[in-house]
Amino acid sequence: MDHTEIELNPVDFITIGTVGPKGRRQFYLQAGAERQVVSLIIEKEQARVLAETLSELLDDLIKRNASLPGDMTDLSKLNMDLRDPIEPRFRVGQIGVGYDPDQDMIILVAQELLELGALNSDDEDTDEPNAEESQEQPSVVRLWVSRQQMRALSVHAMSVVRQGRVDPQSNGRMMYYWT
């Protein structure tokens, strides 16, 4: 895949959702601004950790900055559904978050997961690839999001994660019951 960099500043919406039946759900991080919608494939664990990290970050910001207005939004009024069409740009390898106090915005940076073969595809005949020539650059998406939108994303993402199988140990296994 070609290296791309996308920056949405600010986003109109951000959400996490799934497509598919329990046990085979595909998780997506999706955001949009104006007419541009960006969908990224993420893992369930990435969704869970992102939700927890955002909650901790937002709580910490309020504790450290008493002058910040509260970030509570009526979550029932927000549309947290995935938007069509869901055409993923890439599978996410790393996610980072930060806070810009000047804009009072949280930035979420998602970096593409590169396959090991893509890292040294140009130098297959040598034992040691030239890192400068052979290393493909991962695509990156930067999303600038309000604290209110991130609080909603945190709550919603945790809800989506919990909607999975009751017993994750039964991950695709047939279970037999004897009576």
N, C-alpha and C positions, 0 to 999 in steps of 0.2 A: 504494500500500500504506500502511496506517496505521502511524504511528510506534509501535514497541513497544520496551521495554527488558526484557531477560531477564538475570538473574544466577543462576548456579549456583555455590554456594559451600558445600562443595567439590564437584567433579564425581566421579562414580563411575567414569566412563571417558571417554576422548577418543581420537579416531582420525581418520585421513584415509583415504579409499578412493575407488574409482571405480565407475561403472556404465557399461556399454557397451563396444563393441569398440575395439581399438586404432585410433587415428586419430580416433575420435569419442567418446572417454571423457569423461564428466562427472565432475569432481572434487568431493568433498564433505569438509567439515570437520564432524565430528559429535561431540557430547558428551552426556552424560546424568547426571542425579542422581535417585535414587529412581525414580519412574515417568515423569519428564519427559525426553524426548529432543529435542535441538535439532540439526537438519541445516541446513548452510549451503553454498551453491554457491561454490566457489573456482576459480581458474584454476590450471593446472599450475605456472606460474611462481610463484604465491603459495605453493603447497605446497612447492616447492623452496626458496624464500627463507626460509620459515618454518622448515623443517628445519635449514637452515644457521644461522639466527639463534639458534634454541634451543640448538643444539650449542655455539655460541660463548658464549652467555649462561651456560649450565650450567658449561662449562669455566672461564669467568672467575670465577663465584661460588666454585668450589672453590679456585681459585688465591688469591683475595682473602681467603677465610675458611677457614683451616685447621681451625677448630673445627666446621665443618659436617660432618655425617656424609656419607659417600659416597652417591651417588645411583644406584648400579648396581643394577639389578633383573634377574632372570632373565627376559629378554624372551620366551622361548619359552613361558612360563606365562601370558602376557597375551593376551586375546582382542582383537585389533586389527581385527576385521571390522566393517563397517558393520552397524548394527542396523535391522531393519524396524519400522515403515514408514519409508521415506526420503522425507520430505515437507519440502522446503527452505523455510525461513522467508524467505530473501532471498539475493541474490547479493552477495558481499562486495566492497566497494570498498577498504577499508583494514583492516589488521591491525596491532595494536600489542601488545607484550609488556612486562611489568615484573615486578619482584621485590619482595615484601613480606617483609622479614627478620623482622618480629614473628610472622608466621604461618608462615614458611618455605614460602611458596607463590608460584607464578608466576601472574600474571593475564594472560590473553589477552583482548584486546578486539577484537571484529570489528564493523565499521561497514558498513551497507548502502550499496551503490552506487546512487546516484540517477540517473535518466535526466535529461538536460538539459531536456527538455520539462516535467518535473515541477517544476523549479525556478521557472518563471515561468508556470505554467498559468493563474493567476488574473488576470494582467495582460497578456493578449494584445494589447489595443488600444493600449497605451502603448509608447513607445520604450525607456523606462527603468523596469523593474519596481521596485516598492517592496520592497526586500530583506526587511524585517521582516514584511511581510504575505504575500509570495508564496513564500518559501523553505520547502519541506517539510523536516521534520527526519528524518534517516536513523534507521532502527532500529539498535539496538545490542545486542550480546550480550557479557556479561562472564563469563569462565570462570576459576574459581580452581582451579589444578591443582598437584599435588605435583611436586617436582623429578623423582621417579622416573617418574611418568606422562609428563612432558614429554620426558625422555630417550628413553623408549619411542616417543613420538610422533615425535621427530626421526629416529630410526633407521628407523622404519616408513615415514614419509612419503618419505624419500629412496629407499627400496626401491620404493615405489609409483610414484614419478616415473620411476625407471629401467626400469620394466616396459613402457614405451611402445614406439613404433616404433624399430627399430634405426637407421633413417635418418630423423630428423625432417624432412629436406628433402623427403621424399616425401609430405608432408602432403596427403593426398587426391589426389595426382596419379597419373595412369596412367604406369607406367614400361614402356618397350619395350626388349627386348633383341634384338639382331641377331646371328646366328651365321653 
